[in-house]
């Protein structure tokens, strides 16, 4: 996250992208830091995940994080887009 924070500070990254990235990551860490939440996720079955509010909140957070990465690498500037196309897309 330190590296990501440095990139965000060096590039003209939109507030929207920053919010997606760091809010969702903070939500993920807060959930894992909560012992009850962690235990609940550990016991969750594949079948039960679809209906579980905690799991679905984390899934929503992961989608927000993914959108933040998309904005960062493909909407921020030409150089980041070029580097992502060369090194991140196979």
Buried (B, 14 or more C-beta within 10 A) or exposed (E): EEEBEEBBEEBEBBEEBBEBBBBBBEBBEEBEEEEEBEEBBEEBEEEEBEEBEBBEBBEEBBEBBEBBBEBBBEEBEEEBBEEBEEEEEE
